[in-house]
Amino acid sequence: MYSIGIDIGGSKIAAGLLNEEKNLILKRSAPFPGTDDPECSIAVMNHLIDALLTEGGVRIQDVAGIGLAVPGSIDYEKNLVVHAYNLGYHSFPLVARIQAHCPDTQVFIENDANAAALAEYYCGAFRGYATGLLITLGTGVGGGLVLNHRLFVGGKKNGFEFGHITLVYGGELCTCGHRGCIEAYCSATALIRDARRAAAAHPESRIAQAAAGDESKIDAKLVFDCAKAGDEQAVRLYEAYTGYLGAAVSSAIAVLDPEIIAIGGGVSNAGNFLLDPVRAYAKEYAFFKQHAKIVLADMRNDAGVVGAGLLHLQRG
């Protein structure tokens, strides 16, 4: 049997066809429609499903499940997207809309970070482990937890919001409206915010000179590149950022005691330059001295599609 995974993002919708061996054998994508009507995105998803079936030479009867990964909160009982702000989904019956197009195939829905964790469990860094935590560092901070071989979505099924654990009481304002969340310190957005402040205050810095007055040129990669070159302001930002991330990881170790922690998302492209100080922080400050391995996530850009496509293995 085959399965289909759909990863719905604010800029594009990616869809993939997986075979019985959990291999992604075909992948297609389309822009997320730039309208205020969420129904427009349903037509895009239905088209992608049909295209995958046609190009893969697969009948819908041979599809065990269709999974949908969404950057937002989920009502698992009603199969609704409660809120996905960058998609315009609010109490949106996404499952029902796709089910209407494929009435004889089970359709499942999941938060995108949870789906990515499931991809790591079946196909990536978590293989061979019962409990693993995925932390994704991008525009926000996502988290997905596989606990004793099962995807954990909370005791009350409200979800698993690692990025909104308070890291600094009364700290920086977070996108959720509260202050001091992990996301407000460990996201790419937070690093860019601090780098722009540093560039404005220190025009002599490499960051400011590279931006040449254009803030849009400042991103996480620029900060890391300037830190590698020894720029004082960039090093300061790098040390603060990895320190906050180390503290977040160490807190997760104390609460969850996972066997493995994988770091993904765009910021993780820095590789061991990012992870080495995080590992050092955990070695010094984690409550358990024999603690989780800290590694880079394996699945990268395919994580959402693959994880969505494997939801039927946990819920079918």
LINJOCOR-V194581 format. One record per backbone hydrogen bond with DSSP energy under -0.5 kcal/mol. CO is the residue of the C=O (numbers start at 0). NH is the residue of the N-H. E is the energy in kcal/mol with one decimal. If there is no record, write none. Layout:
co=CO nh=NH e=E
co=CO nh=NH e=E
This chain:
co=1 nh=63 e=-3.5
co=2 nh=17 e=-3.0
co=3 nh=66 e=-2.9
co=4 nh=15 e=-2.6
co=5 nh=7 e=-0.6
co=5 nh=68 e=-3.2
co=6 nh=8 e=-0.7
co=6 nh=13 e=-2.5
co=7 nh=70 e=-0.7
co=10 nh=31 e=-1.9
co=11 nh=8 e=-2.2
co=11 nh=13 e=-0.5
co=12 nh=29 e=-2.0
co=13 nh=6 e=-3.2
co=14 nh=27 e=-2.9
co=15 nh=4 e=-2.2
co=15 nh=17 e=-0.5
co=16 nh=24 e=-2.6
co=16 nh=25 e=-1.1
co=17 nh=2 e=-1.9
co=18 nh=21 e=-1.9
co=22 nh=18 e=-2.1
co=22 nh=24 e=-0.9
co=25 nh=16 e=-2.7
co=27 nh=14 e=-3.3
co=29 nh=12 e=-3.2
co=32 nh=34 e=-2.0
co=35 nh=37 e=-0.7
co=36 nh=39 e=-1.7
co=37 nh=40 e=-1.0
co=37 nh=41 e=-0.7
co=38 nh=41 e=-0.7
co=38 nh=42 e=-1.2
co=39 nh=43 e=-1.1
co=40 nh=44 e=-2.2
co=41 nh=45 e=-2.7
co=42 nh=46 e=-2.0
co=43 nh=47 e=-2.2
co=44 nh=48 e=-2.5
co=45 nh=49 e=-2.3
co=46 nh=50 e=-2.4
co=47 nh=51 e=-2.5
co=48 nh=52 e=-2.2
co=49 nh=53 e=-2.4
co=50 nh=54 e=-3.0
co=51 nh=55 e=-2.3
co=52 nh=56 e=-0.8
co=52 nh=57 e=-2.3
co=53 nh=56 e=-0.7
co=58 nh=61 e=-1.9
co=59 nh=62 e=-1.7
co=61 nh=1 e=-3.1
co=61 nh=63 e=-0.6
co=64 nh=3 e=-2.2
co=65 nh=107 e=-2.9
co=66 nh=5 e=-2.3
co=67 nh=69 e=-0.5
co=67 nh=109 e=-2.4
co=68 nh=7 e=-2.8
co=69 nh=71 e=-2.0
co=69 nh=111 e=-2.0
co=72 nh=81 e=-1.9
co=72 nh=82 e=-0.8
co=73 nh=75 e=-0.8
co=74 nh=78 e=-1.3
co=74 nh=79 e=-1.6
co=78 nh=94 e=-0.9
co=79 nh=74 e=-2.7
co=79 nh=81 e=-0.8
co=80 nh=90 e=-0.7
co=80 nh=91 e=-2.2
co=81 nh=90 e=-1.7
co=82 nh=72 e=-2.1
co=83 nh=86 e=-1.7
co=83 nh=87 e=-1.2
co=83 nh=88 e=-1.8
co=87 nh=89 e=-0.6
co=88 nh=83 e=-2.5
co=91 nh=80 e=-2.5
co=91 nh=93 e=-2.2
co=92 nh=96 e=-1.8
co=93 nh=97 e=-2.0
co=94 nh=98 e=-3.0
co=95 nh=99 e=-1.8
co=96 nh=100 e=-0.7
co=97 nh=100 e=-0.6
co=97 nh=101 e=-1.7
co=101 nh=104 e=-1.8
co=105 nh=65 e=-2.5
co=107 nh=67 e=-1.9
co=109 nh=69 e=-2.5
co=110 nh=114 e=-2.4
co=111 nh=115 e=-2.2
co=112 nh=116 e=-1.9
co=113 nh=117 e=-2.0
co=114 nh=118 e=-2.0
co=115 nh=119 e=-2.0
co=116 nh=120 e=-1.9
co=117 nh=121 e=-2.3
co=118 nh=122 e=-2.7
co=118 nh=123 e=-0.7
co=119 nh=123 e=-1.0
co=119 nh=125 e=-1.5
co=119 nh=126 e=-0.6
co=123 nh=126 e=-1.6
co=125 nh=128 e=-2.3
co=129 nh=148 e=-3.0
co=130 nh=258 e=-1.7
co=130 nh=259 e=-1.0
co=131 nh=145 e=-2.7
co=132 nh=261 e=-2.7
co=133 nh=143 e=-2.3
co=134 nh=136 e=-0.5
co=134 nh=263 e=-3.1
co=135 nh=137 e=-0.7
co=135 nh=141 e=-2.1
co=136 nh=266 e=-2.1
co=137 nh=187 e=-2.9
co=137 nh=188 e=-0.9
co=139 nh=137 e=-2.9
co=141 nh=135 e=-2.3
co=143 nh=133 e=-3.2
co=144 nh=146 e=-0.6
co=144 nh=151 e=-2.9
co=145 nh=131 e=-1.9
co=145 nh=147 e=-0.6
co=146 nh=149 e=-1.4
co=149 nh=146 e=-3.2
co=150 nh=152 e=-0.5
co=151 nh=144 e=-0.5
co=152 nh=158 e=-2.3
co=153 nh=156 e=-0.9
co=156 nh=75 e=-0.5
co=159 nh=161 e=-0.9
co=160 nh=163 e=-1.4
co=161 nh=164 e=-1.6
co=162 nh=182 e=-2.8
co=164 nh=181 e=-2.0
co=167 nh=170 e=-2.1
co=171 nh=179 e=-3.1
co=173 nh=176 e=-1.7
co=177 nh=173 e=-3.4
co=179 nh=166 e=-3.4
co=179 nh=167 e=-2.1
co=180 nh=183 e=-0.8
co=181 nh=184 e=-1.8
co=181 nh=185 e=-2.8
co=182 nh=186 e=-1.1
co=186 nh=190 e=-1.8
co=187 nh=191 e=-2.6
co=188 nh=192 e=-2.4
co=189 nh=193 e=-2.3
co=190 nh=194 e=-2.2
co=191 nh=195 e=-2.5
co=192 nh=196 e=-1.8
co=193 nh=197 e=-2.2
co=194 nh=198 e=-2.5
co=195 nh=199 e=-2.1
co=196 nh=200 e=-2.0
co=197 nh=201 e=-2.1
co=201 nh=204 e=-2.1
co=204 nh=208 e=-2.3
co=205 nh=209 e=-2.7
co=206 nh=210 e=-2.1
co=207 nh=211 e=-2.0
co=207 nh=212 e=-0.6
co=210 nh=213 e=-2.0
co=212 nh=214 e=-0.7
co=213 nh=216 e=-1.9
co=214 nh=217 e=-1.9
co=216 nh=218 e=-0.7
co=218 nh=222 e=-1.8
co=219 nh=223 e=-2.4
co=220 nh=224 e=-2.9
co=221 nh=225 e=-2.5
co=222 nh=226 e=-2.1
co=223 nh=227 e=-2.5
co=224 nh=228 e=-1.4
co=225 nh=230 e=-2.3
co=226 nh=229 e=-1.5
co=230 nh=234 e=-2.7
co=231 nh=235 e=-2.0
co=232 nh=236 e=-2.2
co=233 nh=237 e=-2.8
co=234 nh=238 e=-2.7
co=235 nh=239 e=-2.0
co=236 nh=240 e=-2.9
co=237 nh=241 e=-2.6
co=238 nh=242 e=-1.6
co=239 nh=243 e=-2.4
co=240 nh=244 e=-2.4
co=241 nh=245 e=-2.5
co=242 nh=246 e=-2.2
co=243 nh=247 e=-2.2
co=244 nh=248 e=-2.6
co=245 nh=249 e=-2.5
co=246 nh=250 e=-2.1
co=247 nh=251 e=-2.0
co=248 nh=252 e=-2.2
co=249 nh=253 e=-1.9
co=250 nh=254 e=-2.0
co=251 nh=255 e=-3.0
co=251 nh=256 e=-0.7
co=252 nh=256 e=-1.4
co=258 nh=292 e=-1.9
co=259 nh=132 e=-2.3
co=260 nh=294 e=-2.8
co=261 nh=134 e=-2.8
co=261 nh=263 e=-0.5
co=262 nh=296 e=-2.5
co=263 nh=136 e=-2.6
co=264 nh=267 e=-1.2
co=265 nh=268 e=-1.6
co=266 nh=269 e=-1.8
co=267 nh=270 e=-2.2
co=269 nh=272 e=-1.4
co=270 nh=273 e=-1.4
co=270 nh=274 e=-2.0
co=271 nh=275 e=-2.8
co=273 nh=277 e=-0.8
co=274 nh=278 e=-3.0
co=275 nh=279 e=-2.2
co=276 nh=280 e=-2.3
co=277 nh=281 e=-2.5
co=278 nh=282 e=-2.5
co=279 nh=283 e=-1.6
co=280 nh=284 e=-3.0
co=281 nh=285 e=-2.1
co=286 nh=288 e=-0.5
co=288 nh=290 e=-1.2
co=292 nh=260 e=-3.2
co=292 nh=294 e=-0.6
co=294 nh=262 e=-2.4
co=298 nh=301 e=-1.9
co=299 nh=302 e=-1.6
co=301 nh=305 e=-2.8
co=302 nh=306 e=-2.8
co=303 nh=307 e=-2.2
co=304 nh=308 e=-2.2
co=305 nh=309 e=-0.9
co=306 nh=309 e=-0.8
co=307 nh=310 e=-1.3
co=309 nh=312 e=-1.5
co=310 nh=313 e=-1.4
co=310 nh=314 e=-1.9
co=311 nh=315 e=-2.1
